[in-house]
Amino acid sequence: MANTQDDYPAHQHTYQAFSKMVLFAILFIVLLLACMGLGLVGNSGVFALLLGVGGTVALLVAFAVLG
């Protein structure tokens, strides 16, 4: 039982990394759905494409810098 306290920082780091990954996945899915809706229903495919590419790059940069 003495080993459980030694692993706490490693478990906490793993939990935080997993939380960031889940947050990135949720934000990416929301961005993807918004771009699909804008392109298909809103009939502005070029704007949806630019927003999708720019948003994806922004998400990757933000998580790389803040992570």
Long-range contacts (C-beta under 8 A, 24 or more apart in sequence): 20-63, 20-67, 24-59, 24-63, 27-59, 28-56, 28-59, 31-55, 31-56, 31-59
